[in-house]
Amino acid sequence: MMEYSTVKDYPEIFETIDVLCRDLKIKDISTGYDWNESKNKTAIITVQVRYEDLSYKNGCIISGDADAEKELERYRCFLKEDYYDSNFVPNTVWNNIWLIKYCLEIITDNEDYWPEICAGIKRNIDIPYDNIRIDEIS
C-alpha cells in the first residue's frame, strides 16, 4: 500500500487514467498535475445554520468541564438563577455564555484578530444549495 503522503501529492490512479486516455487516443491529459494544482487553492464555504442545529461549538463549556466553575463565576452576575454547582447549570446557560464570550466579542471588537469559531452541524440537517456560498482564496 502506498504511503498517505504519496497518495495525497499525486495519487497513482491519475497516472492510470492518463495512460489509459493516451492509449485509447481519447486525449493527452495530465489529471494528476491538474489535480495537484487545484488542491493548492483554498475554498471557504459559508452556510447559514440555525443555532439549535449546531452539535458542537469550540470553546463551549458544558457541565462537568474542568473550567466550568471558573467560567460560571465570571458570568454569574448575568444569570437569572444562582447555581452553586456548575454540574447543575443547564446547557442553555452554557450556550448563552458561549454566544457572549465568542460571538459578541467578535462583533464588537475593533481588532484585526478574531478568535476562530468552529461549529459542527447536526446530522440530517438539510442546507439548501442557494444558501451556500463558496469563496476561493489563494
C-alpha positions, 0 to 999 in steps of 0.5 A, a space after each residue: 500500500 502506498 504511503 498517505 503522503 504519496 497518495 495525497 501529492 499525486 495519487 497513482 490512479 491519475 497516472 492510470 487514467 492518463 495512460 489509459 486516455 493516451 492509449 485509447 487516443 481519447 486525449 493527452 491529459 495530465 489529471 494528476 498535475 491538474 489535480 495537484 494544482 487545484 488542491 493548492 487553492 483554498 475554498 471557504 464555504 459559508 452556510 447559514 445554520 440555525 443555532 439549535 442545529 449546531 452539535 458542537 461549538 469550540 470553546 463551549 463549556 458544558 457541565 462537568 468541564 474542568 473550567 466550568 466553575 471558573 467560567 460560571 463565576 465570571 458570568 454569574 452576575 448575568 444569570 437569572 438563577 444562582 447555581 452553586 454547582 456548575 454540574 447543575 447549570 443547564 446547557 442553555 446557560 452554557 450556550 448563552 455564555 458561549 454566544 457572549 464570550 465568542 460571538 459578541 466579542 467578535 462583533 464588537 471588537 475593533 481588532 484585526 484578530 478574531 478568535 476562530 469559531 468552529 461549529 459542527 452541524 447536526 446530522 440530517 440537517 438539510 442546507 439548501 444549495 442557494 444558501 451556500 456560498 463558496 469563496 476561493 482564496 489563494 
